[in-house]
Amino acid sequence: MATSHPRSPLARSLPNLMQVAGVRLSGVAAHIRYEGRKDLALFEFAPGTTAAGVFTKNTCPGAPIPWCRQALANTTEARALLVNSGNANVFTGRAGDEAVVACATELADQLECPVEDIFLGSTGVVGEILPYQRILKALPEAIEALSEDGWEDALTAIMTTDTFPKAACREVSIGETTVKIQGIAKGSGMIAPDMATMLAYIATDAKLPQPVLQSLLQEGVGPSFNAITVDSDTSTSDMVMAFATGQADHAEITEADDNALDDFRDAFHDLMKELAQLVIRDGEGATKLIQVEVQGAESNESARNVAFSIANSPLVKTAIAGEDANWGRIVMAVGKSGEPADRDKLSIAVGDYWVARNGAVAEECDEEALSRYMREQEITLTADLGIGKGRSHVWTCDLTHGYIDINGSYRS
């Protein structure tokens, strides 16, 4: 059951959550899979709210994914988002599509809005028919419970194997007007790029046309949600969506590169990065947060591929779990990436300690200090390929027996 696992030692406390004008939320118990906890989240947005989304590239997506893609193509507004946990509504065929249509139609009727203005998300077990009648039964309660202060209830309702709730918020100015940005996320395992089972939802009271919001979201995904990996597995249900309610009274924005958006863009992208890192901090069984830096590669794309080769290596991840600075495994991961590399130009650092330089052991490395560093909760690994100017970074976590315990009994 969700949240039954020990709280991650890398957990962060929830920030003081704000109200975001134009957003009301709730979280209720629909008894989809879990007992004794909330498992259905509802977000209601003010008329005129715009929406943007980035979705999994997994070719076997859950039924909510094509629904949301089609909705974004057909509407200029978002009036509600309905998300359940416990059942991913994936690989359920016509029954999955039926569940999506039934839930969206009923919610649209109750909110008196077009059905294409309803967005849906699901997370949980794959391959089990979603008992959507339980969702329909819980909708009146979810609507009745809607509140501007309902963020934590909604966040709790979307968690599965998460051990702590994840949220981030920012206040920033567009011109002379203060606007708010707040986001929540869930994710713990089956995390890899293309969208890193992960859901993230961000709301702002800024007044942003849909193309502008989509551009900002798309731009921010690369160095945030697409720069994290727990286990190299790309979920069938991943989505990151953003909603702009337009309640803030600032000057009109028509282009994503408008200079008036500079501070907002930085804050928006920084919030996305924080949410992505919170997901990694809750990696199933994680005890270490690992940042992988690759520099000196042939290109940025090549550096990214090398970084993920290191970050996804079970041998590298288990070495970090065992607090063993086994840098030979990093060399191995660079070499197996398939990217251009020269053994005799490769240098490796663990934290501030260069353990190898230009293809040979670094004699100046302080092994005692390195051993102390390996006991820390946050570890940085650096690979300098020495053949170009390409750079990239990704975040991952260590691989412990806790990951096996969680995933070996996920359905039971």
C-alpha positions as CSV (number, residue, x, y, z in Angstrom):
1,M,0.0,0.0,0.0
2,A,1.2,3.5,-0.7
3,T,3.2,5.3,2.0
4,S,3.7,2.0,3.9
5,H,7.4,2.1,3.3
6,P,9.9,4.0,5.6
7,R,10.2,7.7,4.8
8,S,13.2,8.3,2.5
9,P,16.3,9.6,4.4
10,L,16.5,12.1,1.5
11,A,13.0,13.5,2.1
12,R,12.3,17.2,2.2
13,S,9.5,18.8,4.2
14,L,6.6,20.4,2.4
15,P,6.9,24.1,1.9
16,N,4.2,26.5,3.1
17,L,1.7,25.9,0.3
18,M,-0.1,29.0,-1.1
19,Q,-3.4,29.6,-2.6
20,V,-3.3,30.2,-6.4
21,A,-6.1,32.3,-7.6
22,G,-8.4,30.4,-9.9
23,V,-7.5,26.9,-8.6
24,R,-9.6,24.8,-6.1
25,L,-8.6,21.3,-5.2
26,S,-9.7,18.3,-3.2
27,G,-8.6,14.8,-2.3
28,V,-11.0,12.1,-1.3
29,A,-11.2,8.3,-0.8
30,A,-12.7,6.4,-3.8
31,H,-11.5,3.0,-2.5
32,I,-9.9,2.2,-5.9
33,R,-7.2,0.1,-4.5
34,Y,-6.1,1.5,-1.2
35,E,-8.1,1.5,2.1
36,G,-7.9,4.2,4.7
37,R,-6.4,6.9,2.6
38,K,-7.3,9.4,-0.2
39,D,-6.9,8.2,-3.8
40,L,-8.8,10.6,-6.0
41,A,-7.7,14.2,-6.6
42,L,-9.7,16.9,-8.3
43,F,-8.5,20.2,-9.5
44,E,-11.0,22.8,-10.7
45,F,-9.8,25.8,-12.7
46,A,-11.5,29.2,-13.3
47,P,-13.0,29.8,-16.8
48,G,-10.3,30.9,-19.2
49,T,-7.5,28.8,-17.7
50,T,-5.0,27.6,-20.3
51,A,-3.3,24.2,-20.2
52,A,0.0,22.7,-21.5
53,G,1.3,19.2,-21.2
54,V,4.2,16.9,-21.9
55,F,3.6,13.2,-21.9
56,T,5.4,9.9,-21.8
57,K,7.0,8.6,-25.0
58,N,6.2,5.0,-23.9
59,T,4.4,3.4,-26.9
60,C,2.0,1.5,-24.5
61,P,0.6,4.5,-22.7
62,G,-2.3,4.5,-20.3
63,A,-5.8,5.5,-21.5
64,P,-5.6,9.0,-19.9
65,I,-2.5,9.9,-22.1
66,P,-4.2,10.0,-25.5
67,W,-7.2,11.6,-24.0
68,C,-5.1,14.5,-22.7
69,R,-3.2,14.8,-25.9
70,Q,-6.5,15.0,-27.8
71,A,-8.0,17.5,-25.3
72,L,-5.0,19.8,-25.7
73,A,-5.5,19.7,-29.5
74,N,-9.2,20.4,-29.3
75,T,-9.6,23.1,-26.6
76,T,-8.2,26.4,-25.5
77,E,-9.4,26.0,-21.9
78,A,-9.0,23.7,-19.0
79,R,-11.8,23.5,-16.4
80,A,-10.8,20.4,-14.4
81,L,-8.2,17.7,-13.8
82,L,-9.1,14.4,-12.2
83,V,-6.4,12.0,-11.1
84,N,-6.6,8.7,-9.4
85,S,-3.9,6.5,-7.7
86,G,-3.8,2.8,-7.2
87,N,-4.7,1.8,-10.8
88,A,-2.8,3.1,-13.8
89,N,-5.6,2.3,-16.3
90,V,-2.9,0.9,-18.6
91,F,-3.2,-2.1,-20.9
92,T,-6.9,-2.3,-20.3
93,G,-8.1,-2.0,-23.9
94,R,-11.6,-0.8,-24.5
95,A,-12.4,-0.9,-20.8
96,G,-9.7,1.7,-20.2
97,D,-11.1,4.0,-22.9
98,E,-14.6,3.5,-21.5
99,A,-13.4,4.5,-18.0
100,V,-11.8,7.7,-19.3
101,V,-14.9,8.7,-21.3
102,A,-17.3,7.9,-18.4
103,C,-15.3,9.9,-15.9
104,A,-14.7,12.9,-18.1
105,T,-18.3,13.0,-19.2
106,E,-19.7,12.8,-15.7
107,L,-17.4,15.4,-14.4
108,A,-18.1,17.7,-17.3
109,D,-21.8,17.3,-16.6
110,Q,-21.4,18.1,-12.9
111,L,-19.2,21.1,-13.6
112,E,-21.4,22.2,-16.6
113,C,-18.4,22.5,-19.0
114,P,-17.4,20.9,-22.3
115,V,-16.0,17.4,-21.9
116,E,-12.9,18.4,-23.8
117,D,-12.0,20.8,-21.0
118,I,-11.5,17.9,-18.7
119,F,-8.1,16.3,-18.2
120,L,-7.4,13.0,-16.6
121,G,-4.5,11.2,-15.0
122,S,-4.0,7.7,-13.4
123,T,-1.1,6.0,-11.6
124,G,-0.7,2.6,-10.0
125,V,-0.8,-1.0,-11.0
126,V,-0.7,-1.8,-14.8
127,G,-3.1,-4.3,-16.4
128,E,-6.0,-4.2,-14.0
129,I,-9.4,-2.8,-15.1
130,L,-10.1,0.5,-13.4
131,P,-13.2,0.3,-11.3
132,Y,-14.3,3.7,-12.5
133,Q,-17.8,3.3,-11.0
134,R,-16.1,4.0,-7.7
135,I,-14.7,7.2,-9.1
136,L,-18.1,8.3,-10.3
137,K,-19.6,7.6,-6.9
138,A,-16.9,9.7,-5.2
139,L,-17.2,12.7,-7.6
140,P,-20.0,14.5,-5.6
141,E,-17.8,14.4,-2.5
142,A,-14.8,15.5,-4.4
143,I,-16.7,18.5,-5.8
144,E,-18.2,19.4,-2.4
145,A,-14.7,19.3,-0.8
146,L,-13.1,21.7,-3.4
147,S,-11.1,24.4,-1.7
148,E,-8.3,26.9,-2.5
149,D,-6.4,25.3,0.4
150,G,-6.9,21.7,-0.9
151,W,-3.4,21.3,-2.3
152,E,-2.1,18.9,0.4
153,D,-5.2,16.7,0.1
154,A,-4.8,16.5,-3.6
155,L,-1.1,15.8,-3.3
156,T,-1.7,13.0,-0.8
157,A,-4.4,11.4,-3.1
158,I,-2.0,11.0,-6.1
159,M,0.8,9.2,-4.2
160,T,1.6,5.5,-4.6
161,T,4.9,4.1,-3.4
162,D,6.0,7.7,-2.5
163,T,7.2,8.0,1.1
164,F,6.8,11.8,1.3
165,P,4.6,14.4,-0.4
166,K,6.4,16.6,-3.0
167,A,5.6,20.3,-3.7
168,A,7.3,23.5,-4.6
169,C,6.2,27.1,-4.9
170,R,7.5,30.4,-6.1
171,E,6.4,34.1,-6.1
172,V,7.8,36.2,-8.9
173,S,6.9,39.4,-10.8
174,I,5.7,39.9,-14.4
175,G,6.2,43.6,-14.8
176,E,4.9,45.2,-11.6
177,T,2.5,42.4,-10.8
178,T,3.3,39.6,-8.4
179,V,2.3,36.1,-9.6
180,K,2.3,32.7,-8.0
181,I,3.6,29.4,-9.2
182,Q,2.9,26.2,-7.3
183,G,3.4,22.5,-8.3
184,I,3.0,19.1,-6.9
185,A,4.5,15.8,-8.0
186,K,4.4,12.1,-7.3
187,G,7.0,9.6,-8.4
188,S,9.3,7.0,-6.8
189,G,10.0,4.2,-9.2
190,M,9.7,3.4,-12.9
191,I,11.4,6.7,-13.4
192,A,13.4,7.5,-16.5
193,P,13.5,10.3,-19.1
194,D,10.7,10.7,-21.7
195,M,9.0,11.7,-19.1
196,A,10.5,10.3,-16.2
197,T,5.4,6.3,-12.7
198,M,5.6,10.1,-12.5
199,L,2.9,12.8,-12.4
200,A,3.5,16.5,-12.0
201,Y,1.0,19.4,-12.0
202,I,1.9,23.1,-11.9
203,A,-0.5,26.0,-11.6
204,T,0.0,29.7,-11.9
205,D,-2.3,32.7,-11.7
206,A,-0.3,34.3,-14.6
207,K,-2.2,35.2,-17.8
208,L,-0.5,33.2,-20.5
209,P,-1.8,32.1,-23.9
210,Q,-1.7,28.3,-24.4
211,P,1.2,28.4,-26.9
212,V,3.3,30.5,-24.5
213,L,2.6,28.1,-21.6
214,Q,3.4,25.1,-23.8
215,S,6.7,26.6,-24.9
216,L,7.7,27.4,-21.3
217,L,6.8,23.9,-20.2
218,Q,8.5,22.1,-23.1
219,E,11.7,24.2,-22.7
220,G,11.9,23.4,-19.0
221,V,11.4,19.6,-19.2
222,G,14.8,18.8,-20.7
223,P,17.0,19.9,-17.7
224,S,14.4,18.8,-15.1
225,F,12.0,15.9,-15.5
226,N,13.9,14.5,-18.5
227,A,17.2,14.7,-16.5
228,I,16.3,12.2,-13.8
229,T,16.4,8.4,-13.6
230,V,15.8,5.9,-10.8
231,D,15.8,2.7,-12.7
232,S,15.9,3.4,-16.5
233,D,12.2,2.4,-16.9
234,T,10.0,4.8,-18.7
235,S,6.5,4.7,-17.3
236,T,3.3,4.3,-19.3
237,S,1.6,7.0,-17.3
238,D,4.0,9.9,-17.1
239,M,2.7,13.4,-17.5
240,V,3.7,17.0,-16.6
241,M,0.9,19.5,-17.0
242,A,0.8,23.2,-16.4
243,F,-2.3,25.5,-15.9
244,A,-2.4,29.3,-16.1
245,T,-5.6,30.7,-14.6
246,G,-5.1,34.3,-15.9
247,Q,-6.3,35.8,-12.6
248,A,-3.2,38.0,-12.2
249,D,-3.5,41.6,-13.5
250,H,-0.4,42.0,-15.5
251,A,0.3,43.3,-19.0
252,E,-0.6,41.1,-21.9
253,I,1.9,38.4,-22.9
254,T,1.8,37.2,-26.5
255,E,5.2,35.6,-27.1
256,A,7.3,33.1,-25.0
257,D,10.4,35.2,-25.6
258,D,8.8,38.4,-24.2
259,N,11.4,40.0,-21.9
260,A,8.7,40.6,-19.3
261,L,8.7,36.8,-18.8
262,D,12.4,36.6,-17.9
263,D,12.0,36.3,-14.2
264,F,8.9,34.2,-14.5
265,R,10.6,31.8,-16.9
266,D,13.6,31.4,-14.5
267,A,11.3,30.7,-11.5
268,F,9.0,28.3,-13.5
269,H,12.0,26.3,-14.7
270,D,13.6,26.3,-11.3
271,L,10.4,25.0,-9.7
272,M,10.3,22.2,-12.3
273,K,13.9,21.3,-11.4
274,E,13.1,21.2,-7.7
275,L,10.1,18.9,-8.3
276,A,12.2,16.6,-10.4
277,Q,14.9,16.3,-7.8
278,L,12.2,15.6,-5.1
279,V,11.2,12.6,-7.2
280,I,14.7,11.3,-7.2
281,R,15.0,11.9,-3.4
282,D,12.2,9.5,-3.1
283,G,13.6,6.9,-5.4
284,E,12.4,3.5,-4.2
285,G,14.9,2.3,-1.6
286,A,17.1,5.3,-2.1
287,T,19.7,6.4,0.5
288,K,21.9,8.6,-1.7
289,L,21.1,11.4,-4.2
290,I,23.6,11.3,-7.0
291,Q,24.4,14.1,-9.5
292,V,26.2,13.0,-12.6
293,E,28.2,15.6,-14.5
294,V,29.7,15.0,-17.9
295,Q,31.9,17.5,-19.6
296,G,34.3,17.6,-22.4
297,A,32.1,15.4,-24.7
298,E,31.8,15.7,-28.4
299,S,28.4,17.4,-28.1
300,N,25.7,18.1,-25.4
301,E,23.6,15.2,-26.7
302,S,26.6,12.9,-26.5
303,A,27.3,14.1,-22.9
304,R,23.7,13.4,-22.0
305,N,23.9,9.9,-23.3
306,V,27.1,9.3,-21.3
307,A,25.6,10.8,-18.2
308,F,22.6,8.4,-18.4
309,S,24.8,5.5,-19.1
310,I,26.5,6.2,-15.7
311,A,23.3,7.1,-13.9
312,N,21.5,3.9,-15.0
313,S,24.4,1.5,-14.3
314,P,23.4,-1.0,-11.6
315,L,27.1,-1.4,-10.8
316,V,27.7,2.3,-10.3
317,K,24.5,2.7,-8.3
318,T,25.3,-0.3,-6.0
319,A,28.8,0.9,-5.4
320,I,27.4,4.3,-4.2
321,A,25.0,2.4,-2.0
322,G,27.9,0.6,-0.5
323,E,29.9,3.8,-0.1
324,D,32.6,2.4,-2.4
325,A,34.3,4.9,-4.7
326,N,34.7,2.2,-7.3
327,W,35.5,4.6,-10.2
328,G,36.4,1.8,-12.5
329,R,32.6,1.2,-12.9
330,I,32.2,4.8,-14.0
331,V,34.9,4.2,-16.7
332,M,33.0,1.1,-17.8
333,A,29.7,3.1,-18.0
334,V,31.4,5.8,-20.1
335,G,32.8,3.2,-22.5
336,K,29.6,1.2,-22.9
337,S,27.5,4.3,-23.8
338,G,28.4,4.0,-27.5
339,E,29.4,7.7,-27.5
340,P,32.8,9.0,-28.7
341,A,35.4,8.7,-25.9
342,D,39.2,8.4,-25.7
343,R,40.5,6.2,-22.8
344,D,43.7,8.3,-22.5
345,K,41.9,11.6,-22.2
346,L,39.2,10.5,-19.7
347,S,39.3,11.9,-16.2
348,I,37.0,10.9,-13.3
349,A,36.1,12.8,-10.1
350,V,34.0,11.7,-7.1
351,G,33.0,14.9,-5.4
352,D,36.0,17.3,-5.4
353,Y,38.4,14.3,-5.5
354,W,39.9,13.5,-8.9
355,V,40.5,9.8,-8.8
356,A,41.7,9.4,-12.4
357,R,43.2,11.9,-14.8
358,N,43.9,11.4,-18.5
359,G,43.4,7.7,-18.5
360,A,45.4,6.9,-15.4
361,V,45.1,6.8,-11.6
362,A,45.4,10.2,-10.0
363,E,48.2,9.8,-7.5
364,E,47.2,12.9,-5.5
365,C,43.8,11.5,-4.5
366,D,43.3,11.5,-0.7
367,E,41.7,8.1,-0.1
368,E,40.8,8.8,3.5
369,A,39.0,12.1,2.6
370,L,37.3,10.3,-0.3
371,S,36.1,7.6,2.1
372,R,34.5,10.2,4.3
373,Y,32.9,11.8,1.4
374,M,31.2,8.6,0.3
375,R,29.3,8.5,3.6
376,E,27.5,11.7,2.7
377,Q,23.9,11.6,1.4
378,E,24.5,13.6,-1.7
379,I,27.2,12.5,-4.1
380,T,28.5,14.1,-7.3
381,L,30.2,12.0,-10.0
382,T,32.1,13.9,-12.8
383,A,33.4,12.4,-16.1
384,D,35.6,14.7,-18.2
385,L,36.0,13.1,-21.6
386,G,38.5,15.7,-22.8
387,I,37.5,15.6,-26.5
388,G,35.1,18.5,-26.9
389,K,32.8,21.1,-25.2
390,G,29.7,19.1,-24.7
391,R,28.2,19.1,-21.2
392,S,25.2,17.6,-19.4
393,H,23.9,16.6,-16.0
394,V,21.4,14.1,-14.7
395,W,20.3,13.1,-11.2
396,T,19.8,9.6,-10.0
397,C,19.9,7.6,-6.7
398,D,21.6,4.6,-5.4
399,L,20.3,1.0,-5.8
400,T,19.6,-0.8,-2.6
401,H,17.8,-3.9,-1.5
402,G,14.9,-1.7,-0.6
403,Y,14.2,-1.2,-4.3
404,I,13.8,-5.0,-4.7
405,D,11.6,-5.2,-1.6
406,I,9.2,-2.6,-2.9
407,N,9.0,-3.8,-6.5
408,G,9.0,-7.5,-5.6
409,S,5.8,-7.1,-3.7
410,Y,4.1,-4.1,-5.5
411,R,0.9,-5.9,-6.5
412,S,0.7,-8.0,-3.3
